[in-house]
């Protein structure tokens, strides 16, 4: 009763009390729905993933290939002679 006197509810009509209670319930429902909505959004968010770091393989040094140009020329000349095709080198 003291709380009702302090808030002024004691002097209100029954209909006004019911309206105030209904307004309070609506506020609580709205707040609860907002809270549920936020919780749903949180559950739908993708978890933060750590960035994938590429494992760097040691770079291979290009192999040095020694080419004997004179040997290749002679082989080509022999093949040309066998096939009797004339190519100018």
Buried (B, 14 or more C-beta within 10 A) or exposed (E): EEEEEEEEBEEBEEEEEEEEEEEEEEEEEEEEEEEEEEEEEEEEEEEEEEEEEEEEEEEEEEEEEEEEEEEEEEEEEEEBEEEEEEEEE
